[in-house]
Amino acid sequence: MTPSESGEAPQRRRRRKRKLEVRDNKVVFRKRLVHEFELPPEVAQFAKKIEDILDWLVFDSPVASSFRHPHSVRTLVFLLYARAMGTPIAVVAKKLRIAHEQLYRLERLLTRHGIKDQVYQMVSRALKSR
């Protein structure tokens, strides 16, 4: 008998291990399918330092449903990199050859859900501790 047949609320399973990894210059994660994309070396080193935060944002945060496509995860990494380095978003976007509006749109999403400041503080603490 399934929980829905017995009238009980379904139990949510907890994830046992990390689903997002940074290997060499590649980010590999699994949401239904395995996705993989490359990052510039300096951004990949940054992503390794905040791997736990990225994993939480992509899978467990209030904005997790927005990260279904690898390019949205890549944009998230670039946004966090720009903010952590204190570089203006437009400068980072030009350097990485992406549209700056992607980064601003993602930042507005974090603001709308009320986690922007929390995420930036978590990133700065992670960089200080490593």
SEKOLLO-127812 format. One line per 10 residues: their letters; for each residue y, x, z of C-alpha. Coordinates in nm, 3 decimals. Layout:
A = Y/X/Z; ...
***
This chain:
MTPSESGEAP = 0.000/0.000/0.000; 0.336/0.146/-0.102; 0.642/0.130/0.123; 0.804/-0.128/-0.104; 0.499/-0.355/-0.081; 0.487/-0.332/0.297; 0.860/-0.402/0.331; 0.942/-0.059/0.479; 1.228/0.155/0.362; 1.110/0.443/0.143
QRRRRRKRKL = 1.120/0.783/0.311; 1.328/1.045/0.137; 1.145/1.371/0.091; 1.309/1.692/0.199; 1.314/1.984/-0.036; 1.105/2.272/0.084; 1.250/2.558/-0.114; 1.550/2.655/-0.317; 1.558/2.528/-0.672; 1.849/2.739/-0.794
EVRDNKVVFR = 1.817/3.115/-0.830; 2.033/3.392/-0.969; 1.818/3.656/-1.137; 1.982/3.956/-1.301; 2.266/3.793/-1.498; 2.094/3.455/-1.532; 2.111/3.136/-1.330; 1.785/2.941/-1.331; 1.754/2.593/-1.184; 1.530/2.292/-1.215
KRLVHEFELP = 1.646/1.932/-1.244; 1.364/1.755/-1.424; 1.360/2.045/-1.673; 1.407/2.416/-1.613; 1.754/2.526/-1.723; 1.871/2.882/-1.764; 2.202/3.036/-1.868; 2.364/3.378/-1.860; 2.677/3.484/-1.676; 2.903/3.788/-1.715
PEVAQFAKKI = 2.787/4.068/-1.478; 3.079/4.038/-1.231; 3.038/3.660/-1.210; 2.660/3.697/-1.166; 2.713/3.931/-0.868; 2.949/3.674/-0.718; 2.696/3.394/-0.779; 2.424/3.590/-0.597; 2.643/3.604/-0.288; 2.698/3.226/-0.283
EDILDWLVFD = 2.351/3.120/-0.402; 2.292/2.894/-0.099; 2.623/2.714/-0.152; 2.549/2.663/-0.522; 2.204/2.527/-0.436; 2.355/2.279/-0.190; 2.625/2.167/-0.435; 2.385/2.117/-0.725; 2.107/1.940/-0.533; 2.221/1.798/-0.197
SPVASSFRHP = 2.598/1.745/-0.198; 2.784/1.419/-0.266; 2.865/1.551/-0.617; 2.508/1.657/-0.701; 2.465/1.383/-0.961; 2.743/1.544/-1.166; 2.541/1.861/-1.217; 2.265/1.749/-1.452; 2.354/1.978/-1.740; 2.353/2.359/-1.729
HSVRTLVFLL = 2.711/2.380/-1.857; 2.837/2.179/-1.562; 2.667/2.423/-1.323; 2.813/2.715/-1.519; 3.160/2.557/-1.491; 3.108/2.519/-1.115; 3.027/2.890/-1.083; 3.337/2.982/-1.285; 3.559/2.754/-1.074; 3.434/2.899/-0.747
YARAMGTPIA = 3.472/3.251/-0.888; 3.834/3.184/-0.992; 3.928/3.037/-0.654; 3.749/3.307/-0.453; 3.921/3.586/-0.647; 4.260/3.416/-0.612; 4.310/3.423/-0.987; 4.477/3.130/-1.163; 4.227/2.902/-1.333; 4.393/2.935/-1.674
VVAKKLRIAH = 4.364/3.316/-1.663; 3.995/3.305/-1.571; 3.928/3.042/-1.837; 4.092/3.255/-2.104; 3.903/3.565/-1.992; 3.569/3.380/-1.996; 3.655/3.191/-2.317; 3.615/2.840/-2.180; 3.851/2.543/-2.171; 4.063/2.547/-1.855
EQLYRLERLL = 4.051/2.167/-1.845; 3.678/2.187/-1.761; 3.762/2.379/-1.446; 4.046/2.146/-1.347; 3.827/1.840/-1.407; 3.559/1.979/-1.177; 3.817/2.062/-0.912; 3.945/1.703/-0.926; 3.586/1.582/-0.877; 3.551/1.792/-0.561
TRHGIKDQVY = 3.887/1.658/-0.438; 3.789/1.297/-0.507; 3.477/1.336/-0.293; 3.675/1.513/-0.020; 3.475/1.837/-0.019; 3.704/2.076/-0.208; 3.851/2.250/0.097; 3.513/2.258/0.272; 3.349/2.424/-0.030; 3.625/2.684/-0.068
QMVSRALKSR = 3.601/2.770/0.303; 3.222/2.805/0.278; 3.262/3.040/-0.019; 3.522/3.257/0.156; 3.301/3.282/0.467; 2.998/3.375/0.255; 3.193/3.651/0.081; 3.326/3.791/0.410; 2.982/3.800/0.569; 2.823/3.995/0.282
***
